[in-house]
Amino acid sequence: MAYSNIQFSPDSIAVKLIGNYDSRPTIVLLHDSLGCIALWKDFPEKLSALARCNVLVYDRLGYGKSGPFLYPKRDNDYLELEAHLLNALLRYYKIEKAILFGHSDGGSIALITAAKYPEKIIGIITEGAHVFVESITVNGISEAIKLYQTTDLKTKLEKYHGDKTDTMFWAWTATWTSNEFQTWNIENWLPMISCPALIIQGENDEYGSLEQVEKICNGIGQKAERLLIPHVMHTPHKENPELILEHTSKFIDSL
């Protein structure tokens, strides 16, 4: 996909800005494949206060209160496109020192962005990020499809994503379960990451094995620190927020 041809208006992206800390970095929160600003709950405010940093949290196009997707079908490099759009957003808000905190898809976007645009990124934190496709991921998504079709999951998501819910959900599930996406792999980006990284994963993550953590940390090298959370699944910042806030703020202080 030719990213230079992708045009978007910053007005079409819903953004929430938190904090007023002069000369401090900005933490950018990157949501997961079904997420949005509202689903972070009060985590952004708590992180901003504890880390004494400004926070920017936004809905990617196709999610929450932002505009629709820019493309009718996701290609295998759709997360690279999201990194391109994130860089444009950082430029628009004149953010020169960013710390990226990405969950799931957001974590993968954080990794690619730190590799492609290292001059703006001083640190990254990922939760449940993926760098390759595993059977556990595909199985977890297949289970999500069943829940979407047989429970009130769709109704719950519509509260946050409105009439974009169906398009958003099926874009995620159709992409990750397609035959062509099974070869997706972003490990080639990892050696290009030059900033410190905190790589977080729940030990019971239903969407990825601990091999994801190993691949990420091995690819980045000595600047990567791993944090495995026992008794936690795919959303550590919701399942054990105090622990994540503690470790995240310490990591940010060390930058």
SVG drawing of the C-alpha trace seen along z (x, -y; Angstrom):
<svg xmlns="http://www.w3.org/2000/svg" viewBox="-27 -24 49 47">
<polyline fill="none" stroke="black" stroke-width="0.4" points="0.0,0.0 1.4,-3.5 1.2,-5.3 2.1,-8.7 -1.2,-8.5 -3.3,-8.1 -4.8,-11.4 -6.7,-12.0 -7.9,-15.0 -6.8,-15.2 -10.4,-16.5 -11.6,-13.0 -9.7,-11.4 -11.1,-11.6 -8.4,-12.7 -8.3,-13.1 -5.4,-15.2 -4.6,-14.8 -2.1,-16.7 -0.2,-20.0 3.4,-19.1 5.9,-21.4 9.0,-19.8 7.8,-16.3 7.2,-13.6 3.8,-12.7 2.5,-9.1 0.4,-8.0 -2.0,-5.2 -2.8,-2.8 -5.9,-0.7 -6.5,2.9 -8.4,4.3 -11.8,3.6 -10.9,0.7 -11.3,-3.1 -10.7,-6.1 -13.7,-5.3 -12.6,-1.6 -9.4,-2.8 -11.6,-4.0 -9.6,-6.0 -6.3,-4.4 -5.0,-7.4 -5.6,-9.9 -4.0,-7.7 -1.0,-7.1 -0.6,-10.8 -0.6,-11.7 1.7,-8.9 4.2,-9.4 3.9,-13.2 3.5,-13.1 1.0,-14.4 -1.1,-11.7 -2.7,-11.6 -5.2,-8.9 -7.1,-8.6 -9.5,-6.4 -8.0,-5.0 -10.1,-5.6 -12.9,-3.0 -13.2,-3.0 -15.1,-4.9 -15.9,-8.5 -13.4,-8.7 -14.3,-8.6 -14.6,-5.4 -11.7,-3.3 -9.8,-4.8 -9.6,-1.5 -12.3,1.1 -10.1,4.2 -7.1,4.6 -3.9,5.7 -1.2,7.6 0.6,4.4 -2.4,2.5 -0.5,2.0 2.3,0.3 -0.3,-2.0 -1.5,-2.8 2.1,-3.6 2.2,-6.0 -1.0,-7.7 0.3,-7.8 3.4,-9.6 1.2,-12.2 -0.7,-12.6 2.5,-13.2 3.5,-15.8 0.1,-17.5 0.3,-17.8 4.0,-18.8 5.0,-15.9 8.8,-15.5 9.2,-13.2 6.7,-10.4 6.4,-7.2 4.1,-4.7 1.9,-2.5 0.2,0.0 -2.2,2.9 -2.5,5.9 -2.8,4.4 -1.7,1.1 1.4,2.8 2.3,4.0 1.7,0.5 4.0,-0.9 6.8,1.5 6.5,0.6 6.3,-3.2 9.4,-3.0 11.3,-1.3 10.1,-3.6 10.2,-6.9 12.9,-6.6 13.6,-10.3 10.2,-10.9 10.0,-7.9 11.9,-7.8 10.4,-4.6 7.7,-2.0 5.5,0.1 3.5,3.0 0.9,5.3 0.0,8.5 1.6,7.3 1.9,9.7 4.8,10.0 3.6,13.2 0.4,15.2 -0.1,18.2 -2.8,20.8 -3.7,19.5 -4.4,16.1 -6.6,17.5 -8.4,19.8 -9.1,16.8 -10.5,14.8 -12.7,17.7 -14.1,17.8 -14.7,14.1 -16.7,14.6 -18.9,17.2 -19.5,14.7 -20.4,11.9 -22.9,14.1 -24.5,15.8 -24.2,13.3 -24.7,9.5 -21.1,8.7 -22.2,6.8 -24.6,4.7 -21.8,3.9 -19.5,2.9 -22.1,0.7 -22.2,-1.4 -18.7,-2.5 -18.4,-2.2 -22.0,-2.8 -22.8,-2.1 -19.1,-1.2 -19.2,1.9 -19.9,4.5 -17.3,3.1 -14.7,2.9 -15.4,6.4 -15.3,8.2 -12.3,6.3 -10.4,7.7 -11.7,11.2 -11.7,11.6 -8.1,10.4 -6.5,12.5 -8.3,15.7 -7.7,15.4 -5.2,17.7 -3.1,14.9 -2.6,13.3 -1.1,16.5 2.3,15.4 2.2,12.0 5.3,11.2 6.9,8.0 10.0,9.3 12.1,7.6 11.2,4.2 12.5,5.2 16.3,4.7 15.5,1.1 14.1,0.1 16.7,-2.0 14.7,-3.1 14.1,-1.3 11.1,1.0 9.0,2.6 7.3,5.7 4.3,6.8 2.2,9.9 -0.2,11.9 0.9,15.4 -2.6,16.7 -3.0,14.5 -5.7,16.2 -4.5,14.4 -0.8,15.1 1.9,17.3 5.0,16.2 6.9,16.8 5.7,13.4 7.5,11.8 10.7,13.8 10.7,12.9 10.1,9.2 12.8,9.0 15.3,11.0 14.7,8.8 15.1,5.5 18.0,6.7 19.4,5.4 17.1,2.3 14.0,4.6 12.7,5.5 10.1,8.2 7.3,8.2 5.2,11.3 2.1,11.0 0.9,14.2 -2.9,15.1 -3.6,12.4 -5.0,12.8 -4.9,10.3 -5.7,7.0 -3.2,6.5 -4.0,2.8 -7.6,3.8 -7.0,7.0 -4.2,5.7 -4.1,1.9 -2.1,1.0 0.7,3.3 0.8,2.0 0.8,-1.6 3.6,-0.9 5.9,0.8 5.0,-1.6 5.7,-4.7 9.0,-3.3 10.0,-2.5 9.1,-6.0 11.1,-7.6 14.1,-5.7 14.0,-7.1"/>
</svg>
